[in-house]
Amino acid sequence: MNSVKKKIIGVGSPVVDTIALVDDAFLDNVNGDKGGMLLVESTELGSMLNNLPAGSIRAPGGSAGNTLFALARMGAPAALLGKLGNCSIAEFYLEQFKHHGGETSRFKHGSIPNGHCLSLVTPDGERTMRTDLGAAMTLSPEEINVPDFEGYEFAHLEGYLLFNEALMRKVLESAKTAGCTISLDLASFEVVQATSAVLPDILESYVDIVFANEEEASAFTGIQDDYPAMARALHQHCDVAAVKIGARGSFVAQNGEVHTIDPVQAKQVIDTTTAGDLWAAGFLYGWLEGRPATECAHLGSQLGAAVVQQQGSVLQHDVWTELLQAINA
């Protein structure tokens, strides 16, 4: 039995993921660079879906969604705030979140189809995401209010919200007014590059904990290859900064110091699509329990290493059982 008592709410786009293993040649017909995430129109996404090789899988997704699904499955009191569509995959998302123990009362409901993300995973484990946000993109600042966050001590936000600055600021202001501690996952280097004019102010004014992988941290700081320096530069803007560098571990800056976190090695790497989201879940699980940031980062590494060894974000029951035994030991 875990000891988490603090309640956490995630905010982001509740999209359904289609995850497919492809070769690099498939990406020759996909607009944009390999890696990261780009928004696309529904027609473009439909064309890519029609050309997929056999064997793709469907799973509930979204950056914040992946994190909160994992937290709910670990037994943390967890809710998700985002806008669902009016179709069968929206019903699939809602039922899956409820099934794994999540609180569903904070969802908003739209009148168009649900958001859908195609994650193309190449043999090196790299994921290239193309997303039609659907109903999630229609979430407006006017639909967000302080009561959405009342009763929750912590709010975790996905960086993709930064594409709508007015919405992001309304979310941040509402969460802070409700008394929430706030974490932000920078999500992708494209997000950081596109929002560089406003991101420093948002971190300094609202965010307590920031998560970034090496590409996102480099895009924000302008620093190349020096990961402790990246963590230190991010830490100048908020209380805790974590820079994740995959199989090489992570760096966490807090109270003016940078700590090196050794990696948890995966036996094999099949799909890195949700590694960062599950890393955040492990970190936040430890944080909600009041563990030191270095221990939280180690928990993040445990979850991240587990999820890259399979296709998709939904870990099997026996994997969760083993993880929870290790985490709660």
Contacts in CASP RR format, 6 or more apart in sequence:
PFRMAT RR
TARGET T0000
AUTHOR 0000-0000-0000
METHOD contacts of the structure
MODEL  1
MNSVKKKIIGVGSPVVDTIALVDDAFLDNVNGDKGGMLLVESTELGSMLN
NLPAGSIRAPGGSAGNTLFALARMGAPAALLGKLGNCSIAEFYLEQFKHH
GGETSRFKHGSIPNGHCLSLVTPDGERTMRTDLGAAMTLSPEEINVPDFE
GYEFAHLEGYLLFNEALMRKVLESAKTAGCTISLDLASFEVVQATSAVLP
DILESYVDIVFANEEEASAFTGIQDDYPAMARALHQHCDVAAVKIGARGS
FVAQNGEVHTIDPVQAKQVIDTTTAGDLWAAGFLYGWLEGRPATECAHLG
SQLGAAVVQQQGSVLQHDVWTELLQAINA
1 328 0 8 1.000
2 74 0 8 1.000
2 75 0 8 1.000
2 76 0 8 1.000
2 285 0 8 1.000
2 289 0 8 1.000
2 324 0 8 1.000
2 327 0 8 1.000
2 328 0 8 1.000
3 289 0 8 1.000
4 74 0 8 1.000
4 75 0 8 1.000
4 76 0 8 1.000
4 77 0 8 1.000
4 285 0 8 1.000
4 286 0 8 1.000
4 288 0 8 1.000
4 289 0 8 1.000
5 77 0 8 1.000
5 288 0 8 1.000
6 77 0 8 1.000
6 153 0 8 1.000
6 154 0 8 1.000
6 288 0 8 1.000
7 76 0 8 1.000
7 77 0 8 1.000
7 78 0 8 1.000
7 79 0 8 1.000
7 151 0 8 1.000
7 152 0 8 1.000
7 153 0 8 1.000
7 154 0 8 1.000
8 68 0 8 1.000
8 71 0 8 1.000
8 76 0 8 1.000
8 77 0 8 1.000
8 78 0 8 1.000
8 79 0 8 1.000
8 152 0 8 1.000
8 153 0 8 1.000
8 154 0 8 1.000
8 155 0 8 1.000
8 156 0 8 1.000
8 284 0 8 1.000
8 288 0 8 1.000
9 68 0 8 1.000
9 78 0 8 1.000
9 79 0 8 1.000
9 80 0 8 1.000
9 81 0 8 1.000
9 106 0 8 1.000
9 148 0 8 1.000
9 149 0 8 1.000
9 152 0 8 1.000
9 154 0 8 1.000
9 155 0 8 1.000
9 156 0 8 1.000
9 175 0 8 1.000
9 180 0 8 1.000
10 64 0 8 1.000
10 65 0 8 1.000
10 67 0 8 1.000
10 68 0 8 1.000
10 78 0 8 1.000
10 79 0 8 1.000
10 80 0 8 1.000
10 81 0 8 1.000
10 155 0 8 1.000
10 156 0 8 1.000
10 157 0 8 1.000
11 64 0 8 1.000
11 80 0 8 1.000
11 81 0 8 1.000
11 82 0 8 1.000
11 155 0 8 1.000
11 156 0 8 1.000
11 157 0 8 1.000
11 158 0 8 1.000
11 161 0 8 1.000
11 171 0 8 1.000
11 175 0 8 1.000
12 62 0 8 1.000
12 63 0 8 1.000
12 64 0 8 1.000
12 65 0 8 1.000
12 80 0 8 1.000
12 81 0 8 1.000
12 82 0 8 1.000
12 136 0 8 1.000
12 157 0 8 1.000
12 158 0 8 1.000
12 160 0 8 1.000
12 161 0 8 1.000
13 62 0 8 1.000
13 63 0 8 1.000
13 64 0 8 1.000
13 82 0 8 1.000
13 83 0 8 1.000
13 115 0 8 1.000
13 131 0 8 1.000
13 133 0 8 1.000
13 136 0 8 1.000
13 137 0 8 1.000
13 158 0 8 1.000
13 160 0 8 1.000
14 60 0 8 1.000
14 61 0 8 1.000
14 62 0 8 1.000
14 65 0 8 1.000
14 80 0 8 1.000
14 82 0 8 1.000
14 83 0 8 1.000
14 84 0 8 1.000
14 90 0 8 1.000
14 93 0 8 1.000
14 97 0 8 1.000
14 107 0 8 1.000
14 114 0 8 1.000
14 115 0 8 1.000
14 136 0 8 1.000
15 61 0 8 1.000
15 62 0 8 1.000
15 114 0 8 1.000
15 115 0 8 1.000
15 116 0 8 1.000
15 117 0 8 1.000
15 131 0 8 1.000
15 133 0 8 1.000
15 136 0 8 1.000
16 58 0 8 1.000
16 59 0 8 1.000
16 60 0 8 1.000
16 61 0 8 1.000
16 89 0 8 1.000
16 92 0 8 1.000
16 93 0 8 1.000
16 114 0 8 1.000
16 115 0 8 1.000
16 116 0 8 1.000
16 117 0 8 1.000
17 58 0 8 1.000
17 59 0 8 1.000
17 60 0 8 1.000
17 61 0 8 1.000
17 62 0 8 1.000
17 117 0 8 1.000
17 118 0 8 1.000
17 119 0 8 1.000
17 273 0 8 1.000
17 312 0 8 1.000
17 313 0 8 1.000
18 49 0 8 1.000
18 52 0 8 1.000
18 56 0 8 1.000
18 57 0 8 1.000
18 58 0 8 1.000
18 116 0 8 1.000
18 117 0 8 1.000
18 118 0 8 1.000
18 119 0 8 1.000
19 56 0 8 1.000
19 57 0 8 1.000
19 58 0 8 1.000
19 59 0 8 1.000
19 119 0 8 1.000
19 121 0 8 1.000
19 271 0 8 1.000
19 273 0 8 1.000
19 311 0 8 1.000
19 312 0 8 1.000
20 52 0 8 1.000
20 53 0 8 1.000
20 55 0 8 1.000
20 56 0 8 1.000
20 57 0 8 1.000
20 118 0 8 1.000
20 119 0 8 1.000
20 120 0 8 1.000
20 121 0 8 1.000
21 53 0 8 1.000
21 55 0 8 1.000
21 121 0 8 1.000
21 122 0 8 1.000
21 123 0 8 1.000
21 270 0 8 1.000
21 271 0 8 1.000
21 311 0 8 1.000
22 52 0 8 1.000
22 53 0 8 1.000
22 120 0 8 1.000
22 121 0 8 1.000
22 122 0 8 1.000
23 122 0 8 1.000
23 123 0 8 1.000
24 34 0 8 1.000
24 122 0 8 1.000
24 123 0 8 1.000
26 51 0 8 1.000
26 53 0 8 1.000
26 120 0 8 1.000
27 34 0 8 1.000
27 120 0 8 1.000
27 122 0 8 1.000
27 128 0 8 1.000
29 51 0 8 1.000
30 48 0 8 1.000
30 120 0 8 1.000
30 128 0 8 1.000
30 130 0 8 1.000
31 38 0 8 1.000
31 40 0 8 1.000
31 44 0 8 1.000
31 130 0 8 1.000
32 38 0 8 1.000
34 122 0 8 1.000
34 126 0 8 1.000
34 128 0 8 1.000
35 126 0 8 1.000
35 127 0 8 1.000
35 128 0 8 1.000
35 129 0 8 1.000
36 127 0 8 1.000
36 128 0 8 1.000
36 129 0 8 1.000
36 188 0 8 1.000
36 189 0 8 1.000
36 190 0 8 1.000
36 215 0 8 1.000
37 117 0 8 1.000
37 129 0 8 1.000
37 130 0 8 1.000
37 131 0 8 1.000
37 160 0 8 1.000
37 187 0 8 1.000
37 188 0 8 1.000
37 190 0 8 1.000
37 191 0 8 1.000
38 129 0 8 1.000
38 130 0 8 1.000
38 131 0 8 1.000
38 190 0 8 1.000
39 130 0 8 1.000
39 131 0 8 1.000
39 132 0 8 1.000
39 133 0 8 1.000
39 163 0 8 1.000
40 130 0 8 1.000
40 131 0 8 1.000
40 132 0 8 1.000
41 132 0 8 1.000
42 113 0 8 1.000
42 116 0 8 1.000
42 132 0 8 1.000
42 134 0 8 1.000
44 130 0 8 1.000
44 132 0 8 1.000
45 116 0 8 1.000
45 118 0 8 1.000
45 130 0 8 1.000
45 131 0 8 1.000
45 132 0 8 1.000
48 118 0 8 1.000
48 120 0 8 1.000
48 130 0 8 1.000
49 118 0 8 1.000
52 118 0 8 1.000
57 311 0 8 1.000
57 312 0 8 1.000
58 89 0 8 1.000
58 92 0 8 1.000
59 312 0 8 1.000
59 313 0 8 1.000
59 314 0 8 1.000
60 66 0 8 1.000
60 69 0 8 1.000
60 92 0 8 1.000
60 93 0 8 1.000
60 96 0 8 1.000
60 97 0 8 1.000
60 313 0 8 1.000
60 314 0 8 1.000
61 69 0 8 1.000
61 93 0 8 1.000
61 117 0 8 1.000
61 274 0 8 1.000
61 313 0 8 1.000
62 117 0 8 1.000
62 158 0 8 1.000
62 277 0 8 1.000
63 158 0 8 1.000
63 159 0 8 1.000
63 160 0 8 1.000
63 185 0 8 1.000
63 187 0 8 1.000
63 277 0 8 1.000
64 80 0 8 1.000
64 156 0 8 1.000
64 157 0 8 1.000
64 158 0 8 1.000
64 185 0 8 1.000
64 277 0 8 1.000
65 80 0 8 1.000
65 158 0 8 1.000
65 277 0 8 1.000
66 274 0 8 1.000
66 277 0 8 1.000
66 278 0 8 1.000
66 281 0 8 1.000
66 313 0 8 1.000
67 156 0 8 1.000
67 158 0 8 1.000
67 185 0 8 1.000
67 277 0 8 1.000
67 278 0 8 1.000
67 280 0 8 1.000
67 281 0 8 1.000
67 284 0 8 1.000
68 78 0 8 1.000
68 79 0 8 1.000
68 80 0 8 1.000
68 97 0 8 1.000
68 102 0 8 1.000
68 156 0 8 1.000
68 281 0 8 1.000
69 96 0 8 1.000
69 97 0 8 1.000
69 100 0 8 1.000
69 313 0 8 1.000
69 314 0 8 1.000
70 277 0 8 1.000
70 278 0 8 1.000
70 281 0 8 1.000
70 282 0 8 1.000
70 303 0 8 1.000
70 315 0 8 1.000
71 78 0 8 1.000
71 281 0 8 1.000
71 282 0 8 1.000
71 284 0 8 1.000
71 285 0 8 1.000
72 78 0 8 1.000
72 97 0 8 1.000
72 100 0 8 1.000
72 101 0 8 1.000
72 102 0 8 1.000
73 100 0 8 1.000
73 101 0 8 1.000
73 315 0 8 1.000
73 320 0 8 1.000
74 281 0 8 1.000
74 282 0 8 1.000
74 285 0 8 1.000
74 320 0 8 1.000
74 324 0 8 1.000
74 327 0 8 1.000
75 101 0 8 1.000
76 284 0 8 1.000
76 285 0 8 1.000
76 288 0 8 1.000
77 103 0 8 1.000
78 101 0 8 1.000
78 102 0 8 1.000
78 103 0 8 1.000
79 102 0 8 1.000
79 103 0 8 1.000
79 104 0 8 1.000
79 105 0 8 1.000
79 106 0 8 1.000
79 152 0 8 1.000
80 97 0 8 1.000
80 102 0 8 1.000
80 103 0 8 1.000
80 104 0 8 1.000
80 106 0 8 1.000
80 107 0 8 1.000
81 106 0 8 1.000
81 107 0 8 1.000
81 108 0 8 1.000
81 144 0 8 1.000
81 148 0 8 1.000
81 171 0 8 1.000
82 106 0 8 1.000
82 107 0 8 1.000
82 108 0 8 1.000
82 136 0 8 1.000
82 139 0 8 1.000
83 107 0 8 1.000
83 108 0 8 1.000
83 109 0 8 1.000
83 110 0 8 1.000
83 135 0 8 1.000
83 136 0 8 1.000
83 138 0 8 1.000
83 139 0 8 1.000
83 143 0 8 1.000
84 90 0 8 1.000
84 93 0 8 1.000
84 94 0 8 1.000
84 107 0 8 1.000
84 108 0 8 1.000
84 109 0 8 1.000
84 110 0 8 1.000
84 114 0 8 1.000
84 135 0 8 1.000
84 136 0 8 1.000
85 109 0 8 1.000
85 110 0 8 1.000
85 111 0 8 1.000
85 112 0 8 1.000
85 113 0 8 1.000
85 114 0 8 1.000
85 115 0 8 1.000
85 134 0 8 1.000
85 135 0 8 1.000
85 136 0 8 1.000
86 109 0 8 1.000
86 110 0 8 1.000
86 111 0 8 1.000
86 112 0 8 1.000
86 113 0 8 1.000
86 114 0 8 1.000
86 135 0 8 1.000
87 113 0 8 1.000
87 114 0 8 1.000
89 113 0 8 1.000
89 114 0 8 1.000
89 115 0 8 1.000
89 116 0 8 1.000
90 109 0 8 1.000
90 113 0 8 1.000
90 114 0 8 1.000
90 135 0 8 1.000
93 114 0 8 1.000
94 104 0 8 1.000
94 107 0 8 1.000
97 104 0 8 1.000
98 104 0 8 1.000
106 148 0 8 1.000
108 139 0 8 1.000
108 143 0 8 1.000
109 135 0 8 1.000
110 135 0 8 1.000
110 138 0 8 1.000
111 135 0 8 1.000
112 134 0 8 1.000
112 135 0 8 1.000
112 138 0 8 1.000
113 134 0 8 1.000
113 135 0 8 1.000
114 134 0 8 1.000
114 135 0 8 1.000
114 136 0 8 1.000
115 131 0 8 1.000
115 132 0 8 1.000
115 133 0 8 1.000
115 134 0 8 1.000
115 135 0 8 1.000
115 136 0 8 1.000
115 137 0 8 1.000
116 131 0 8 1.000
116 132 0 8 1.000
116 134 0 8 1.000
117 129 0 8 1.000
117 130 0 8 1.000
117 131 0 8 1.000
117 132 0 8 1.000
118 129 0 8 1.000
118 130 0 8 1.000
118 131 0 8 1.000
119 127 0 8 1.000
119 128 0 8 1.000
119 129 0 8 1.000
119 271 0 8 1.000
119 273 0 8 1.000
119 312 0 8 1.000
120 127 0 8 1.000
120 128 0 8 1.000
120 129 0 8 1.000
120 130 0 8 1.000
121 127 0 8 1.000
121 128 0 8 1.000
121 270 0 8 1.000
121 271 0 8 1.000
121 272 0 8 1.000
121 273 0 8 1.000
121 311 0 8 1.000
122 128 0 8 1.000
124 269 0 8 1.000
125 269 0 8 1.000
125 270 0 8 1.000
125 271 0 8 1.000
125 272 0 8 1.000
125 308 0 8 1.000
126 272 0 8 1.000
127 271 0 8 1.000
127 272 0 8 1.000
127 273 0 8 1.000
129 273 0 8 1.000
139 167 0 8 1.000
140 167 0 8 1.000
141 166 0 8 1.000
141 167 0 8 1.000
141 169 0 8 1.000
141 170 0 8 1.000
144 167 0 8 1.000
144 170 0 8 1.000
144 171 0 8 1.000
144 174 0 8 1.000
145 174 0 8 1.000
146 174 0 8 1.000
146 177 0 8 1.000
146 178 0 8 1.000
147 178 0 8 1.000
148 174 0 8 1.000
148 178 0 8 1.000
149 155 0 8 1.000
149 174 0 8 1.000
149 175 0 8 1.000
149 177 0 8 1.000
149 178 0 8 1.000
149 179 0 8 1.000
149 180 0 8 1.000
150 178 0 8 1.000
151 178 0 8 1.000
152 178 0 8 1.000
152 180 0 8 1.000
153 179 0 8 1.000
153 180 0 8 1.000
153 181 0 8 1.000
153 288 0 8 1.000
154 180 0 8 1.000
154 181 0 8 1.000
154 182 0 8 1.000
154 183 0 8 1.000
154 284 0 8 1.000
154 287 0 8 1.000
154 288 0 8 1.000
155 171 0 8 1.000
155 175 0 8 1.000
155 180 0 8 1.000
155 181 0 8 1.000
155 182 0 8 1.000
155 183 0 8 1.000
156 182 0 8 1.000
156 183 0 8 1.000
156 184 0 8 1.000
156 185 0 8 1.000
156 280 0 8 1.000
156 284 0 8 1.000
157 168 0 8 1.000
157 171 0 8 1.000
157 172 0 8 1.000
157 175 0 8 1.000
157 182 0 8 1.000
157 183 0 8 1.000
157 184 0 8 1.000
157 185 0 8 1.000
158 184 0 8 1.000
158 185 0 8 1.000
158 187 0 8 1.000
159 168 0 8 1.000
159 184 0 8 1.000
159 185 0 8 1.000
159 186 0 8 1.000
159 187 0 8 1.000
159 191 0 8 1.000
160 187 0 8 1.000
160 188 0 8 1.000
160 191 0 8 1.000
161 167 0 8 1.000
161 168 0 8 1.000
161 171 0 8 1.000
162 168 0 8 1.000
162 187 0 8 1.000
162 191 0 8 1.000
162 194 0 8 1.000
162 195 0 8 1.000
162 198 0 8 1.000
162 199 0 8 1.000
162 202 0 8 1.000
163 191 0 8 1.000
163 194 0 8 1.000
163 195 0 8 1.000
165 195 0 8 1.000
165 198 0 8 1.000
168 202 0 8 1.000
169 202 0 8 1.000
172 182 0 8 1.000
172 202 0 8 1.000
172 205 0 8 1.000
172 206 0 8 1.000
172 207 0 8 1.000
173 206 0 8 1.000
175 182 0 8 1.000
175 206 0 8 1.000
176 182 0 8 1.000
176 206 0 8 1.000
181 208 0 8 1.000
181 209 0 8 1.000
182 206 0 8 1.000
182 207 0 8 1.000
182 208 0 8 1.000
182 209 0 8 1.000
183 207 0 8 1.000
183 208 0 8 1.000
183 209 0 8 1.000
183 210 0 8 1.000
183 211 0 8 1.000
183 280 0 8 1.000
183 284 0 8 1.000
184 202 0 8 1.000
184 203 0 8 1.000
184 207 0 8 1.000
184 209 0 8 1.000
184 210 0 8 1.000
184 211 0 8 1.000
185 210 0 8 1.000
185 211 0 8 1.000
185 212 0 8 1.000
185 276 0 8 1.000
185 277 0 8 1.000
185 280 0 8 1.000
186 192 0 8 1.000
186 210 0 8 1.000
186 211 0 8 1.000
186 212 0 8 1.000
186 213 0 8 1.000
186 216 0 8 1.000
186 217 0 8 1.000
186 220 0 8 1.000
187 216 0 8 1.000
188 215 0 8 1.000
188 216 0 8 1.000
189 215 0 8 1.000
189 216 0 8 1.000
189 218 0 8 1.000
189 219 0 8 1.000
191 216 0 8 1.000
192 199 0 8 1.000
192 212 0 8 1.000
192 216 0 8 1.000
192 219 0 8 1.000
192 220 0 8 1.000
193 219 0 8 1.000
196 219 0 8 1.000
196 220 0 8 1.000
199 220 0 8 1.000
200 237 0 8 1.000
203 210 0 8 1.000
203 234 0 8 1.000
203 237 0 8 1.000
203 238 0 8 1.000
204 237 0 8 1.000
204 238 0 8 1.000
207 237 0 8 1.000
207 238 0 8 1.000
208 238 0 8 1.000
208 239 0 8 1.000
208 240 0 8 1.000
209 238 0 8 1.000
209 239 0 8 1.000
209 240 0 8 1.000
209 241 0 8 1.000
209 242 0 8 1.000
209 287 0 8 1.000
210 234 0 8 1.000
210 237 0 8 1.000
210 238 0 8 1.000
210 240 0 8 1.000
210 241 0 8 1.000
210 242 0 8 1.000
211 242 0 8 1.000
211 244 0 8 1.000
211 276 0 8 1.000
211 279 0 8 1.000
211 280 0 8 1.000
211 283 0 8 1.000
212 220 0 8 1.000
212 230 0 8 1.000
212 234 0 8 1.000
212 241 0 8 1.000
212 242 0 8 1.000
212 243 0 8 1.000
212 244 0 8 1.000
213 243 0 8 1.000
213 244 0 8 1.000
213 245 0 8 1.000
213 246 0 8 1.000
213 276 0 8 1.000
214 227 0 8 1.000
214 230 0 8 1.000
214 243 0 8 1.000
214 244 0 8 1.000
214 245 0 8 1.000
214 246 0 8 1.000
217 223 0 8 1.000
217 227 0 8 1.000
217 230 0 8 1.000
217 231 0 8 1.000
217 233 0 8 1.000
217 234 0 8 1.000
217 243 0 8 1.000
218 224 0 8 1.000
218 230 0 8 1.000
220 230 0 8 1.000
220 233 0 8 1.000
220 234 0 8 1.000
221 229 0 8 1.000
221 230 0 8 1.000
221 233 0 8 1.000
221 234 0 8 1.000
223 229 0 8 1.000
223 230 0 8 1.000
223 233 0 8 1.000
227 243 0 8 1.000
227 245 0 8 1.000
227 251 0 8 1.000
228 251 0 8 1.000
228 253 0 8 1.000
228 258 0 8 1.000
228 260 0 8 1.000
230 243 0 8 1.000
230 251 0 8 1.000
231 241 0 8 1.000
231 242 0 8 1.000
231 243 0 8 1.000
231 251 0 8 1.000
231 252 0 8 1.000
231 253 0 8 1.000
231 258 0 8 1.000
232 241 0 8 1.000
232 253 0 8 1.000
232 256 0 8 1.000
232 258 0 8 1.000
234 241 0 8 1.000
234 243 0 8 1.000
234 253 0 8 1.000
235 241 0 8 1.000
235 253 0 8 1.000
235 254 0 8 1.000
235 256 0 8 1.000
235 258 0 8 1.000
239 254 0 8 1.000
240 252 0 8 1.000
240 253 0 8 1.000
240 254 0 8 1.000
240 293 0 8 1.000
241 252 0 8 1.000
241 253 0 8 1.000
241 254 0 8 1.000
242 250 0 8 1.000
242 251 0 8 1.000
242 252 0 8 1.000
242 253 0 8 1.000
242 283 0 8 1.000
242 293 0 8 1.000
242 297 0 8 1.000
243 250 0 8 1.000
243 251 0 8 1.000
243 252 0 8 1.000
244 250 0 8 1.000
244 276 0 8 1.000
244 279 0 8 1.000
245 251 0 8 1.000
246 263 0 8 1.000
246 275 0 8 1.000
247 263 0 8 1.000
247 265 0 8 1.000
247 266 0 8 1.000
247 269 0 8 1.000
248 263 0 8 1.000
249 260 0 8 1.000
249 261 0 8 1.000
249 262 0 8 1.000
249 263 0 8 1.000
249 301 0 8 1.000
250 261 0 8 1.000
250 263 0 8 1.000
250 279 0 8 1.000
250 297 0 8 1.000
250 301 0 8 1.000
251 258 0 8 1.000
251 259 0 8 1.000
251 260 0 8 1.000
251 261 0 8 1.000
252 258 0 8 1.000
252 259 0 8 1.000
252 261 0 8 1.000
252 293 0 8 1.000
252 294 0 8 1.000
252 296 0 8 1.000
252 297 0 8 1.000
253 259 0 8 1.000
254 293 0 8 1.000
259 293 0 8 1.000
259 294 0 8 1.000
259 297 0 8 1.000
261 294 0 8 1.000
261 297 0 8 1.000
261 298 0 8 1.000
261 301 0 8 1.000
262 298 0 8 1.000
262 301 0 8 1.000
263 301 0 8 1.000
263 305 0 8 1.000
264 298 0 8 1.000
264 301 0 8 1.000
264 302 0 8 1.000
264 304 0 8 1.000
264 305 0 8 1.000
265 305 0 8 1.000
266 304 0 8 1.000
266 305 0 8 1.000
266 306 0 8 1.000
266 308 0 8 1.000
266 309 0 8 1.000
267 309 0 8 1.000
268 309 0 8 1.000
269 308 0 8 1.000
269 309 0 8 1.000
270 308 0 8 1.000
270 309 0 8 1.000
270 310 0 8 1.000
270 311 0 8 1.000
271 307 0 8 1.000
271 308 0 8 1.000
271 310 0 8 1.000
271 311 0 8 1.000
271 312 0 8 1.000
272 308 0 8 1.000
273 312 0 8 1.000
273 313 0 8 1.000
274 307 0 8 1.000
274 312 0 8 1.000
274 313 0 8 1.000
275 304 0 8 1.000
275 307 0 8 1.000
275 308 0 8 1.000
276 304 0 8 1.000
277 313 0 8 1.000
278 300 0 8 1.000
278 303 0 8 1.000
278 304 0 8 1.000
278 306 0 8 1.000
278 307 0 8 1.000
278 313 0 8 1.000
279 300 0 8 1.000
279 301 0 8 1.000
279 303 0 8 1.000
279 304 0 8 1.000
280 300 0 8 1.000
281 300 0 8 1.000
281 303 0 8 1.000
282 296 0 8 1.000
282 299 0 8 1.000
282 300 0 8 1.000
282 302 0 8 1.000
282 303 0 8 1.000
282 327 0 8 1.000
283 296 0 8 1.000
283 297 0 8 1.000
283 299 0 8 1.000
283 300 0 8 1.000
284 296 0 8 1.000
285 296 0 8 1.000
285 299 0 8 1.000
285 327 0 8 1.000
286 295 0 8 1.000
286 296 0 8 1.000
286 299 0 8 1.000
287 293 0 8 1.000
287 296 0 8 1.000
291 299 0 8 1.000
299 327 0 8 1.000
302 323 0 8 1.000
302 326 0 8 1.000
302 327 0 8 1.000
303 323 0 8 1.000
306 315 0 8 1.000
306 319 0 8 1.000
306 323 0 8 1.000
307 313 0 8 1.000
307 315 0 8 1.000
310 316 0 8 1.000
310 319 0 8 1.000
315 323 0 8 1.000
END
